[in-house]
Amino acid sequence: MRRSREDTTATRLQIVEAAARLFRERGINGIGLADLMGEVGLTHGGFYKHFPSKDALAGEACAAALAQTRSELESRAGAARDEQAFKTAVSSYLGQAHRDHPEEGCPIAALGSELARGDGPPRAALVEGVDALLQTLRRQMARSGVDEKRLPAHAVLAAMVGGLLLARVVEDPAKVRAILRDTQALILKAA
């Protein structure tokens, strides 16, 4: 029986969402297509009905994960008063939950070093996503009256990604808390 276009679209979306989660959790090279397709209850052979390559899927998955990251930051900062918007965005990104759940978090911190060595759709999605995330930060900075000439958004993003990545590398809970707290403090003090 032939599947409807809606079913095919829903299945494709399900694959992208699973890939976005699993790639952030294990790395793009850390999961094979058979295991990925198994996560959504499909066979390896069905993959190529939806995507021309794993690289193409990784590009879509990275774009979806970055859109999710931006949406969550905008939602949390949007719920804050203007003067607290930037602080809320920074503390959300550098929060314990974000550190503990890379599969749900920012793909820049989860996949950045892997994608920096490559090219193609995943890296292109990451480059595009960095620009969009910078715009999100700039909006929250402007809402909170943070002067970007004094504190450039790209420096904020670099500190946030670096702090989160370092906190994920360290295992000692006290050190993790210190890294997240001190990175937040450094950024907010500069604001």
C-alpha positions in Angstrom: 0.0 0.0 0.0 1.4 3.4 -1.0 1.9 5.9 1.8 0.3 9.3 1.5 2.3 12.5 1.1 1.3 13.5 4.6 2.6 10.2 6.0 5.9 10.7 4.1 6.3 14.2 5.4 5.6 13.1 8.9 8.1 10.3 8.7 10.7 12.6 7.3 10.2 15.0 10.2 10.4 12.2 12.7 13.7 11.1 11.2 15.1 14.7 11.3 14.0 15.1 14.9 15.5 11.8 16.0 18.7 12.6 14.1 18.9 16.1 15.7 18.7 14.5 19.1 21.0 11.5 18.5 23.7 13.5 16.6 23.9 16.0 19.5 24.1 13.1 22.0 26.5 10.8 20.1 28.0 12.9 17.3 27.2 12.6 13.6 29.8 9.9 13.2 28.7 8.3 16.5 25.6 6.7 15.1 25.0 4.7 12.0 22.0 4.9 9.7 20.6 1.5 10.8 20.6 2.5 14.5 19.1 5.9 13.6 16.3 4.5 11.5 15.7 1.9 14.2 15.0 4.7 16.6 12.0 5.7 14.6 10.9 2.2 13.9 12.1 2.0 10.3 14.6 0.0 8.4 17.9 1.2 7.1 16.7 0.7 3.5 13.9 3.2 4.0 16.4 6.0 4.7 17.1 6.7 1.0 13.5 7.3 0.3 13.7 10.4 2.4 17.3 11.6 2.1 20.0 11.4 -0.6 22.8 10.9 2.1 23.6 11.0 5.8 25.3 14.3 5.2 22.0 15.8 3.8 20.1 14.5 6.9 22.8 15.9 9.2 22.4 19.4 7.6 18.6 19.3 8.2 19.1 18.0 11.7 21.6 20.7 12.6 19.3 23.4 11.2 16.4 22.0 13.2 18.4 21.8 16.4 19.7 25.4 16.0 16.1 26.6 15.3 15.1 24.8 18.5 17.9 26.4 20.5 17.0 29.9 19.2 13.3 29.3 19.9 14.0 28.2 23.5 16.3 31.2 24.2 13.8 33.6 22.7 10.9 32.0 24.6 12.7 32.2 28.0 14.1 35.7 27.4 10.8 36.8 25.9 9.0 35.9 29.2 11.5 38.1 31.1 11.2 41.9 31.7 13.3 43.9 29.2 16.1 44.6 31.6 16.4 40.9 32.4 16.1 39.5 28.9 19.8 39.2 28.2 20.6 37.8 31.7 17.8 35.2 31.2 19.2 34.2 27.8 22.7 33.8 29.2 21.7 32.0 32.4 19.4 29.7 30.4 22.2 28.7 28.0 24.7 28.3 30.8 22.3 26.3 33.0 22.8 22.9 34.6 20.0 21.4 32.5 21.5 22.5 29.3 24.9 21.1 30.4 23.3 17.8 31.4 21.2 17.2 28.3 23.3 17.8 25.1 20.8 15.8 23.1 18.3 18.6 23.7 20.7 21.5 23.6 22.7 23.7 21.3 24.3 21.8 18.4 27.2 24.3 18.3 28.5 23.1 21.7 27.6 19.5 20.9 28.9 19.2 17.3 31.0 22.3 16.7 34.4 20.7 16.8 33.2 17.8 14.7 31.7 20.1 12.0 34.6 22.6 12.0 36.7 19.9 10.4 34.2 19.2 7.6 32.2 20.9 5.0 28.9 20.2 3.3 25.3 20.6 4.5 26.0 20.1 8.3 28.7 22.8 8.4 26.6 25.1 6.2 23.7 24.7 8.6 25.9 25.4 11.6 27.4 28.6 10.0 23.9 29.8 9.1 22.7 28.9 12.6 25.5 30.8 14.3 24.4 33.9 12.4 20.8 33.4 13.5 21.8 32.8 17.1 23.9 36.0 17.1 20.8 37.9 15.9 18.8 36.3 18.8 21.5 37.4 21.3 21.6 40.9 19.8 17.8 41.3 20.2 18.0 40.3 23.9 21.0 42.6 24.4 19.2 45.5 22.8 16.1 44.8 25.0 18.3 44.9 28.1 20.3 48.0 27.0 23.5 46.1 26.5 25.9 48.1 24.3 27.2 45.7 21.6 30.1 48.0 20.9 31.3 47.3 24.4 30.3 43.6 24.5 30.1 42.1 21.0 27.5 39.4 20.6 30.0 37.1 19.0 32.2 37.3 22.1 29.1 36.5 24.2 28.3 33.5 22.1 31.9 32.3 22.1 32.0 32.5 25.9 28.7 30.7 26.3 29.6 27.9 23.9 33.1 27.5 25.5 31.7 27.6 29.0 29.1 25.0 28.2 31.5 22.7 26.4 34.0 22.9 29.3 31.3 22.2 31.8 30.4 19.1 29.8 34.0 17.9 29.8 34.5 18.3 33.6 33.0 15.6 35.8 33.3 17.0 39.3 29.9 18.6 40.1 31.5 21.4 42.1 33.7 22.3 39.1 30.8 22.1 36.7 28.8 24.5 38.8 31.8 26.9 39.1 32.4 26.9 35.3 28.7 27.6 34.6 28.4 30.3 37.3 31.7 32.0 36.6 31.1 32.1 32.8 27.7 33.7 33.4 29.2 36.2 35.8 32.0 37.1 33.4 29.5 37.8 30.6 27.0 39.7 32.7 29.7 41.7 34.4 31.0 42.8 31.0 27.4 43.8 30.0 
